[in-house]
């Protein structure tokens, strides 16, 4: 869920907002200043997800790993760490 609030509201309610983000991992709070978006408050889990999605090299690696798993091109870890 996305919530839009003014910076003055954030100043008055930051502890409650942070606690609420901890419970709802996918929530985002858009913080406005003079009616325009100026910042976004997200949980650490949401930030991590956004960083992974933004990393093209990592995403390609994950997609290749999924493809390898579907094609049963797997290697046991014992074979790698001999």
Buried (B, 14 or more C-beta within 10 A) or exposed (E): EEBEBBEEBBEEEEEEBEEBBEEEEEBBBEBBEEEEEEEEBBBEEBEEBEEEEEEEEEEEEEEEEEEEEEEEEEEEEEEEEE
